[in-house]
Amino acid sequence: MIRKIVHYLRNFFWGVFRDTKHQYPNSILLDMKIRTFFKTPRYLFILFDAIKTQVIYPITCRKQFISVLRYLEWHKNVKLSFLPFFKTTYLLTDYPRKQKYINKTIYLHYDYSHKLRLSEGHFALPFIMHPQIYCQYQDHLRLPIFRNNQRKIRLAFAGNWDTGYNHPFIVEELGILSRHQILDFIGKSSQCQIISHKSDLEDILNGPYQEQFLVVDRQVRIDQSKWLAFLSSVDFFLCPPGVLFPLAHNSVEALAVGTIPILNYPDWFLPNLESGVDCLSFQTLDELTQIIKKVLGMQESEIIKLRANSIDYYKIFLDQANFAQKIIQYPSNEVHLHMLEEQEGFLRKAIG
């Protein structure tokens, strides 16, 4: 408990007294009234860090303040302010308000889903890779290196798939297969080889190309600092849904490094991923079985084409710096940003 208090106090003083003007010439005031999931402010910090914009976070935003303090040391572009009004270049807010001397106001909406339709002046915040990739390891700056890595495995999956990944909202409300259902089926089939020891995985990565489907046992943890290196050693990666909503960080990470995702939620990407172009998609376990067979026998020329398309999709639609520039450069002093809110109540409202 004492260690946690010291952590929060240290981050508080860092946030108040840090000088970021020389590194972040522009600034945006983040003024939120709605109580969101603790990750929500982080996604916004990462977005604007991509274009070297300082985020001024007023301490008066009490509902998110503890969440912000929790991660402040990882977000060097965030500065805490005691003032509810602060002279900045941009304003980012989730309620109607006006402020003088603002070049652009960005209104937040927590309604991202596969049913979202965008009109002029409205943008959907793309889902991101795991926050540690941006903030702690800065591997997003090394994506060209990962894309050129030598591939060692035709198809793989690694990660957790316990019963927590069998949420009723995924299965009953959205009507799609959960991660637990998919991996439980795969594990009982003869289509894959289970890697149960880290040494076995290391031997495979240091050996010749494996033209098979490898599933890394959930007890074998791949450190986040080495995740993109592993992912970029694979041609195809099975990307089943997350816990509460379909989008998973590994699907974005796969596209980023040119590993073709196999998934059952292409419509949750905006614009939609297209099976056979920048991904391979399925809806049933039978369809997944056929896709695995197809992948294991696929010609190298087709893999290369799919890889190029997946990288292009990431660059155009998911790259945080490119997306932030689209918002900032949009020729209007008001724009609307729709983002995924990771709470069941918000998701139910978003899907209607």
N, C-alpha and C positions, 0 to 999 in steps of 0.2 A: 504493500500500500504506500509506504513512504517513497519507494522507488518511483511509483507511478506519479505521485504528487511532484517529486523533483523533476520528472520528465516533462510534465505539463508546465511547470513554472519556467523551466529552461526554455521550452518552446515559446512560451508567452513573451519572455523578454527578447528572444531572438526575433520574434514577429514584430514587436513594437519598435525595436531600435535598429534593426538591420537597414543598411543603406543599399538600395538596389537601383538607384536612378541611373548610374553609369552603365549598368548592364541591361536595364529594361527602360528604354527611353519613353515608351508609351505606357499608359496605365488605364485600368478598368476598375470601376467600383462595383463590387459584387454585393448586392443588397437583396437578401432572401428573407421572406416571411414564412413561407410554408415549411413545415418540418419534413425533411427529406431523409432518405437513407444516408448513412455516414459516408458512403463512397461518392455521393453525388457532387459535393464541392470539389473532390479530388479530380474528377473527370474534367471539370471546368478549369482547374489550375493547370492540368496537363495540356489542355487545348490551347490556352493563351501563352503558356511557356514556349510552345512550339513556334510562336512568332515574336518571342522576346517582349512580352507585354506583362507588366507588373499588375498583380491583382491586389487591390486594396480591399481588405475585409474588415468592415466596421464591427467593433465589439458589441454593438447594439443588436447584431443578429444572433441573439442568444440561443435560438433553437438548434443551430448548427455549430455553435462556438466550440464546444468540447470536442466534437468530431474534427474540426479544423485543427485544434491544438494537438490532437493525437498524431497528426501526420505532418505538422508544419516543418519539421526539420528536413523532410524530403522535397519540399517545394520551395525552392529558393526565390521564386518570383512572388511570393505572398507576403504582404506587409499588413500588420494589424493596425487599426486606427481607432482612437477613442471618439472620433467625430462621425456622426451619422451621415453627414454631407461632406464630401471631399472633392476638390477640383481634380477631375481626371479627364482623359480623352474620351472614354466610353463608359456607359452605364449598362450593367447586366442585372436585371431584376425580374422577380416573379410576381410583381403586382404593379398596377398602373400608377405611375408617378412621373413627375417631370423634374428636371434639374437644369439649372442654367450652366452655360459654358460646356455642354456635352456635345461632342461631334456626332455621336450615334448612340441610340438606345437599343439594347438587345433584350427582348422580352422572352422569358423562359416559360416553357410549357412542359409539364411532366406527363406526356401522353403518347410517347413513342410505342408503336406496335406495328404488326404486319398490316394493320388496317389503316394506318396513317396515310392521308393523301395531302400533298403539299401544294399550296397555291403560291402565287407570286409574292416574294418577300419572306417566304417561310422555308426554313432549313431543318433537316433532321441531323442531330449530332451523331456521327458514326460511333459505333461501339469500338472499344479500344483493346489493345493488347493488355496483359496484366500490368497494373501501375508500376510495379517494381522494374519492369523493363525500361520504362521511361525515366523514372526518378532515381533509382538506386544504381542500376547498371548501365543506363543510357545506351542499351543495345539497339534502340531505334535509329541511332546514328550510324550503325554498322550493318544496316540491312543489305547494302550492295555486296558486302563480303559474304554474308550468310547465303545470299541467292546464288553465289558462285561456288558454294561448297560442293564437294564430291558426294554424290548420293550413294548410300550403302544399303538401303532397305526399300523394297517396293511399296509396302503398306504397313502401317503401324498404328498402335494406340498406346498411350501412357496417361495415367491419371487415376483419380478416384472414381468409383462407381458403386459405392455402397447404397443401402436403401434410402439414404437421404436424397439420392438422385432419382427418386421415384415419386416426386411430388404430385398430389392429385390435380393441382392446377395444370400441370403439363399434360397429364394423361387424360383427365376428364374434361377440363374446360377447353383446352386447346386441341385435344384429340390427336396428339402425336405420341410416338414412342418415346419413352424416357431413356436416359442414359443407362439406368439400372436394367431396364428391360432389354436394351440392345446388347449390352456387354454380358448380361446373364445368358442370353441366347448364343452369343459368339463363343463364350467360354465353354459351353456345353457342346459346341459343334466341332467338327474336325477340320475347320477351315484355317485355324490359326495355331501358332506355336506360342506357348506361354513362357515368358522370360522371368524366372523366379529369383535370380541372383544378379546383383549389380555387376559382378565380374563377368557373367555370361554376356550381359549387354555390352560391356566394354570390349570383350573379345570380338563380338559381331561388328562393332563400329570400327575396329582396327583391322578387320579381315576383308575378304572379298564381298562383292555385292550379293545380297540375299533377295532372291526373287520369290518372296513369300510374305505372309501376313504374320507379323510379330506383335503380340500383346504383352506389354510390360506389366507384370503383376503390381497391383496397387500398393503392395508393401515395399516395392523398390522405388524409392523416391529419387527423381532427377532434380537436382538443385536448380532453382530459378535462374541462377547466374549461368547455367549451362543449357538452359532449356532451348533457346533458339538454335544453338549449335546442334543439339540433338534433332530438333524438328527439321532443320535444313539438311539433315542427312537422309531424309525420307522422301520418296516420290509422292506418296499419297498418305493422308492422315485421316483416320476416322474421328469426326468431330460431333459426337452426340450432344444433346441439349445440356444446358446448365441445370441448376437446382430448381429455380422458380420460373425461369423464362428460357426460351430456346437458345438465345445467343450465348455463346461461350467464348472466352478469351482465346482459346486455342484455334478457333476457326479464323479469327482475325490474324493471329500469329502465323498460321499456315499460309494464308494469302500473302502476308507480308514477305515471307522468305521464299515464295514460289513453290510451296508444297501444296498439292491440290487437295482441297478438303472434300471429304465424303460426309454428307449431312442430310438431315430431314427437315430443315427449316430455311430453304433458300429465300422464301418470301419475307423473312424477318430482316433481310438486308435491303436497304433502300439506296439505289434501285436493286431489284431482286437479282440474286445470282442466277445463272442460267446453266442447267445441267448439260454437260457435254461441251461447254464453252469455258467456264472458269471454275467449275466444280462438278461433282457427280452427286446427284440427289436421289433419295428413296423415300418411300412412305411406309412400306411394309417390310417385314423381315425377309419375305421371299425376294422382294426387289433388292434388298441389301445383299442377300446371298448371290444373286446374279451379278451385281456390281463387283463384288469381291472376285468372282471368277473372271469377269471381264478385265479387271485391273491386273490380275496376276498373269494374264496372257497378252497384255497390251503392248503394241509396238512402240519403240522409243520415239519415233517421229510424232506420234499422237501425244505422248507424255510431254514432249518439249513444247508442243503447241498449247496444251492445257496450262502448262507452267507459265508460259509467257502471258497468257490471258489472265491468269490469277494475279500475277504481279501488276499488270496494267490496271486491273480492278482496284487493287489496294492503292496504287499511286493516285488514281483519279478520284476515288470515292472514300477511302478510309484514312489516308495520310492526314494527320492532324494539322500540320502546317498548311497544307493546301486548302483544307476545309476552312481553317480560321481566316485565311486570306480571302476566301470567297465571301465570308460574312462581312469582314471589314471593308472590302472593296465594293460591296453591293451599293448601287447608286441611290440610296435612300437613307435618311437619318433615323429610320426605325426598321428593325428586322425582327423576326420571330424565330426562336430556336427551340425545337422540340427534342426532348431527351428522354431516355429510358429511366424510369424511376423504379428501383428495385424493391418495391413493396407490393404485396398482393392486392391491396385496395386500389392503388393507382393503376395496376395492370388490368384489373377487372373493369375499371372505368374506361381505360384506353381501348379495350377490345369490344366495349359495348355490351 
